[in-house]
Amino acid sequence: MLNQPAGHVENNEDVLQAVIRETQEESGWLVEPIGLVGLYAFTPYEGADTYHRLCILCRPVQHISDQLDNDIISSHWLSWEEIQNVPHRSPLINACIEDSQNTPTMPLTFLSNQFLTPKNS
């Protein structure tokens, strides 16, 4: 089943650090985030949790590892036609790709990360 690199933001990690880390863990590629494609919400069926996605457009920098997360079978670069011919984990895959081709990206400065730091006692 096809999916894009995805995951969660760890505590005290900003969104762009998470994008870089998750992409590396799931594809073996170091990437440079270059723009925000969009914000998405998807509920797969009635009563299911709603998933929220930030889609970040990245530039590939360098392939750095063949070791991927345990739940990732393989990582591939595919053409648009190849992507259309395999089952997808989520309809957000097509939505994100289409939006990245047809909609201007927002600057990454649109994202703001605020971390609480404990006060010294």
Rosetta constraint file for C-alpha pairs under 8 A:
AtomPair CA 1 CA 86 HARMONIC 7.19 0.50
AtomPair CA 1 CA 87 HARMONIC 5.43 0.50
AtomPair CA 1 CA 88 HARMONIC 5.47 0.50
AtomPair CA 1 CA 89 HARMONIC 5.77 0.50
AtomPair CA 2 CA 83 HARMONIC 7.89 0.50
AtomPair CA 2 CA 86 HARMONIC 6.83 0.50
AtomPair CA 2 CA 87 HARMONIC 6.12 0.50
AtomPair CA 2 CA 88 HARMONIC 4.67 0.50
AtomPair CA 2 CA 89 HARMONIC 5.79 0.50
AtomPair CA 3 CA 88 HARMONIC 6.25 0.50
AtomPair CA 3 CA 89 HARMONIC 5.68 0.50
AtomPair CA 3 CA 90 HARMONIC 7.36 0.50
AtomPair CA 3 CA 93 HARMONIC 6.78 0.50
AtomPair CA 4 CA 93 HARMONIC 6.85 0.50
AtomPair CA 5 CA 22 HARMONIC 6.39 0.50
AtomPair CA 5 CA 23 HARMONIC 5.23 0.50
AtomPair CA 5 CA 26 HARMONIC 5.87 0.50
AtomPair CA 5 CA 27 HARMONIC 7.03 0.50
AtomPair CA 6 CA 19 HARMONIC 7.67 0.50
AtomPair CA 6 CA 22 HARMONIC 6.22 0.50
AtomPair CA 6 CA 23 HARMONIC 7.15 0.50
AtomPair CA 6 CA 26 HARMONIC 7.98 0.50
AtomPair CA 7 CA 18 HARMONIC 7.87 0.50
AtomPair CA 7 CA 22 HARMONIC 6.15 0.50
AtomPair CA 8 CA 18 HARMONIC 7.07 0.50
AtomPair CA 8 CA 22 HARMONIC 8.00 0.50
AtomPair CA 9 CA 13 HARMONIC 6.20 0.50
AtomPair CA 9 CA 14 HARMONIC 6.99 0.50
AtomPair CA 9 CA 15 HARMONIC 6.26 0.50
AtomPair CA 9 CA 18 HARMONIC 5.33 0.50
AtomPair CA 10 CA 18 HARMONIC 7.19 0.50
AtomPair CA 12 CA 115 HARMONIC 6.49 0.50
AtomPair CA 13 CA 17 HARMONIC 6.21 0.50
AtomPair CA 13 CA 18 HARMONIC 6.52 0.50
AtomPair CA 14 CA 18 HARMONIC 6.36 0.50
AtomPair CA 14 CA 113 HARMONIC 5.87 0.50
AtomPair CA 15 CA 19 HARMONIC 6.28 0.50
AtomPair CA 15 CA 111 HARMONIC 7.83 0.50
AtomPair CA 15 CA 113 HARMONIC 7.43 0.50
AtomPair CA 16 CA 20 HARMONIC 6.29 0.50
AtomPair CA 16 CA 33 HARMONIC 6.87 0.50
AtomPair CA 17 CA 21 HARMONIC 6.10 0.50
AtomPair CA 18 CA 22 HARMONIC 5.80 0.50
AtomPair CA 19 CA 23 HARMONIC 5.99 0.50
AtomPair CA 19 CA 33 HARMONIC 7.53 0.50
AtomPair CA 19 CA 56 HARMONIC 7.58 0.50
AtomPair CA 20 CA 24 HARMONIC 6.17 0.50
AtomPair CA 20 CA 30 HARMONIC 6.63 0.50
AtomPair CA 20 CA 31 HARMONIC 5.96 0.50
AtomPair CA 20 CA 32 HARMONIC 7.12 0.50
AtomPair CA 20 CA 33 HARMONIC 7.49 0.50
AtomPair CA 21 CA 25 HARMONIC 6.12 0.50
AtomPair CA 22 CA 26 HARMONIC 6.01 0.50
AtomPair CA 23 CA 27 HARMONIC 5.61 0.50
AtomPair CA 23 CA 28 HARMONIC 7.04 0.50
AtomPair CA 23 CA 29 HARMONIC 6.43 0.50
AtomPair CA 23 CA 30 HARMONIC 7.11 0.50
AtomPair CA 23 CA 31 HARMONIC 7.24 0.50
AtomPair CA 24 CA 28 HARMONIC 4.59 0.50
AtomPair CA 24 CA 29 HARMONIC 4.82 0.50
AtomPair CA 24 CA 30 HARMONIC 5.51 0.50
AtomPair CA 24 CA 31 HARMONIC 7.60 0.50
AtomPair CA 24 CA 64 HARMONIC 7.96 0.50
AtomPair CA 24 CA 65 HARMONIC 7.93 0.50
AtomPair CA 25 CA 67 HARMONIC 7.81 0.50
AtomPair CA 25 CA 68 HARMONIC 5.50 0.50
AtomPair CA 25 CA 69 HARMONIC 5.68 0.50
AtomPair CA 26 CA 68 HARMONIC 5.26 0.50
AtomPair CA 26 CA 69 HARMONIC 5.65 0.50
AtomPair CA 26 CA 72 HARMONIC 6.43 0.50
AtomPair CA 26 CA 75 HARMONIC 7.36 0.50
AtomPair CA 27 CA 66 HARMONIC 7.89 0.50
AtomPair CA 27 CA 68 HARMONIC 6.34 0.50
AtomPair CA 27 CA 74 HARMONIC 7.67 0.50
AtomPair CA 27 CA 75 HARMONIC 5.23 0.50
AtomPair CA 27 CA 76 HARMONIC 7.87 0.50
AtomPair CA 28 CA 63 HARMONIC 5.91 0.50
AtomPair CA 28 CA 64 HARMONIC 5.68 0.50
AtomPair CA 28 CA 65 HARMONIC 4.55 0.50
AtomPair CA 28 CA 66 HARMONIC 5.64 0.50
AtomPair CA 28 CA 67 HARMONIC 6.61 0.50
AtomPair CA 28 CA 68 HARMONIC 6.29 0.50
AtomPair CA 28 CA 75 HARMONIC 7.86 0.50
AtomPair CA 29 CA 60 HARMONIC 6.89 0.50
AtomPair CA 29 CA 61 HARMONIC 7.26 0.50
AtomPair CA 29 CA 62 HARMONIC 5.76 0.50
AtomPair CA 29 CA 63 HARMONIC 4.39 0.50
AtomPair CA 29 CA 64 HARMONIC 5.66 0.50
AtomPair CA 29 CA 65 HARMONIC 6.93 0.50
AtomPair CA 30 CA 60 HARMONIC 6.42 0.50
AtomPair CA 30 CA 61 HARMONIC 5.49 0.50
AtomPair CA 30 CA 62 HARMONIC 5.30 0.50
AtomPair CA 30 CA 63 HARMONIC 6.23 0.50
AtomPair CA 30 CA 64 HARMONIC 6.58 0.50
AtomPair CA 31 CA 58 HARMONIC 5.90 0.50
AtomPair CA 31 CA 59 HARMONIC 5.56 0.50
AtomPair CA 31 CA 60 HARMONIC 4.56 0.50
AtomPair CA 31 CA 61 HARMONIC 5.09 0.50
AtomPair CA 31 CA 62 HARMONIC 7.13 0.50
AtomPair CA 32 CA 58 HARMONIC 5.24 0.50
AtomPair CA 32 CA 59 HARMONIC 5.11 0.50
AtomPair CA 32 CA 60 HARMONIC 6.45 0.50
AtomPair CA 32 CA 61 HARMONIC 6.54 0.50
AtomPair CA 33 CA 56 HARMONIC 6.46 0.50
AtomPair CA 33 CA 57 HARMONIC 5.91 0.50
AtomPair CA 33 CA 58 HARMONIC 4.15 0.50
AtomPair CA 33 CA 59 HARMONIC 6.36 0.50
AtomPair CA 33 CA 108 HARMONIC 7.97 0.50
AtomPair CA 34 CA 56 HARMONIC 7.37 0.50
AtomPair CA 34 CA 57 HARMONIC 5.72 0.50
AtomPair CA 34 CA 58 HARMONIC 5.29 0.50
AtomPair CA 34 CA 59 HARMONIC 6.73 0.50
AtomPair CA 34 CA 107 HARMONIC 7.57 0.50
AtomPair CA 34 CA 108 HARMONIC 6.85 0.50
AtomPair CA 35 CA 56 HARMONIC 5.79 0.50
AtomPair CA 35 CA 57 HARMONIC 5.16 0.50
AtomPair CA 35 CA 58 HARMONIC 7.10 0.50
AtomPair CA 35 CA 105 HARMONIC 5.35 0.50
AtomPair CA 35 CA 106 HARMONIC 5.65 0.50
AtomPair CA 35 CA 107 HARMONIC 5.23 0.50
AtomPair CA 35 CA 108 HARMONIC 5.31 0.50
AtomPair CA 36 CA 54 HARMONIC 7.50 0.50
AtomPair CA 36 CA 55 HARMONIC 6.16 0.50
AtomPair CA 36 CA 56 HARMONIC 4.62 0.50
AtomPair CA 36 CA 57 HARMONIC 6.09 0.50
AtomPair CA 36 CA 105 HARMONIC 5.26 0.50
AtomPair CA 36 CA 106 HARMONIC 4.87 0.50
AtomPair CA 36 CA 107 HARMONIC 6.20 0.50
AtomPair CA 36 CA 108 HARMONIC 5.94 0.50
AtomPair CA 36 CA 110 HARMONIC 7.93 0.50
AtomPair CA 37 CA 54 HARMONIC 7.68 0.50
AtomPair CA 37 CA 55 HARMONIC 5.31 0.50
AtomPair CA 37 CA 56 HARMONIC 5.56 0.50
AtomPair CA 37 CA 57 HARMONIC 6.19 0.50
AtomPair CA 37 CA 96 HARMONIC 7.10 0.50
AtomPair CA 37 CA 99 HARMONIC 6.62 0.50
AtomPair CA 37 CA 100 HARMONIC 5.73 0.50
AtomPair CA 37 CA 103 HARMONIC 7.50 0.50
AtomPair CA 37 CA 104 HARMONIC 7.36 0.50
AtomPair CA 37 CA 105 HARMONIC 4.82 0.50
AtomPair CA 37 CA 106 HARMONIC 6.44 0.50
AtomPair CA 38 CA 54 HARMONIC 6.02 0.50
AtomPair CA 38 CA 55 HARMONIC 5.42 0.50
AtomPair CA 38 CA 56 HARMONIC 7.45 0.50
AtomPair CA 38 CA 96 HARMONIC 7.44 0.50
AtomPair CA 38 CA 99 HARMONIC 7.66 0.50
AtomPair CA 38 CA 105 HARMONIC 7.57 0.50
AtomPair CA 38 CA 106 HARMONIC 7.87 0.50
AtomPair CA 39 CA 52 HARMONIC 7.33 0.50
AtomPair CA 39 CA 53 HARMONIC 5.77 0.50
AtomPair CA 39 CA 54 HARMONIC 4.72 0.50
AtomPair CA 39 CA 55 HARMONIC 6.40 0.50
AtomPair CA 40 CA 52 HARMONIC 5.59 0.50
AtomPair CA 40 CA 53 HARMONIC 5.00 0.50
AtomPair CA 40 CA 54 HARMONIC 6.44 0.50
AtomPair CA 40 CA 55 HARMONIC 7.83 0.50
AtomPair CA 40 CA 92 HARMONIC 7.59 0.50
AtomPair CA 41 CA 50 HARMONIC 6.46 0.50
AtomPair CA 41 CA 51 HARMONIC 5.53 0.50
AtomPair CA 41 CA 52 HARMONIC 4.48 0.50
AtomPair CA 41 CA 53 HARMONIC 6.32 0.50
AtomPair CA 42 CA 50 HARMONIC 5.44 0.50
AtomPair CA 42 CA 51 HARMONIC 5.16 0.50
AtomPair CA 42 CA 52 HARMONIC 6.54 0.50
AtomPair CA 42 CA 92 HARMONIC 7.54 0.50
AtomPair CA 43 CA 48 HARMONIC 6.13 0.50
AtomPair CA 43 CA 49 HARMONIC 6.17 0.50
AtomPair CA 43 CA 50 HARMONIC 4.38 0.50
AtomPair CA 43 CA 51 HARMONIC 6.29 0.50
AtomPair CA 44 CA 48 HARMONIC 6.39 0.50
AtomPair CA 44 CA 49 HARMONIC 7.81 0.50
AtomPair CA 44 CA 50 HARMONIC 7.41 0.50
AtomPair CA 55 CA 96 HARMONIC 6.50 0.50
AtomPair CA 57 CA 100 HARMONIC 7.22 0.50
AtomPair CA 57 CA 105 HARMONIC 7.93 0.50
AtomPair CA 68 CA 72 HARMONIC 6.21 0.50
AtomPair CA 68 CA 73 HARMONIC 7.91 0.50
AtomPair CA 68 CA 74 HARMONIC 7.59 0.50
AtomPair CA 78 CA 82 HARMONIC 5.74 0.50
AtomPair CA 78 CA 83 HARMONIC 6.13 0.50
AtomPair CA 79 CA 83 HARMONIC 6.22 0.50
AtomPair CA 80 CA 84 HARMONIC 6.35 0.50
AtomPair CA 81 CA 85 HARMONIC 6.59 0.50
AtomPair CA 82 CA 86 HARMONIC 6.98 0.50
AtomPair CA 88 CA 93 HARMONIC 7.11 0.50
AtomPair CA 89 CA 93 HARMONIC 7.83 0.50
AtomPair CA 91 CA 95 HARMONIC 6.57 0.50
AtomPair CA 92 CA 96 HARMONIC 5.87 0.50
AtomPair CA 93 CA 97 HARMONIC 6.32 0.50
AtomPair CA 94 CA 98 HARMONIC 5.92 0.50
AtomPair CA 95 CA 99 HARMONIC 5.97 0.50
AtomPair CA 96 CA 100 HARMONIC 6.04 0.50
AtomPair CA 97 CA 101 HARMONIC 6.41 0.50
AtomPair CA 98 CA 102 HARMONIC 6.07 0.50
AtomPair CA 99 CA 103 HARMONIC 5.12 0.50
AtomPair CA 100 CA 104 HARMONIC 7.29 0.50
AtomPair CA 100 CA 105 HARMONIC 7.10 0.50
AtomPair CA 106 CA 110 HARMONIC 6.80 0.50
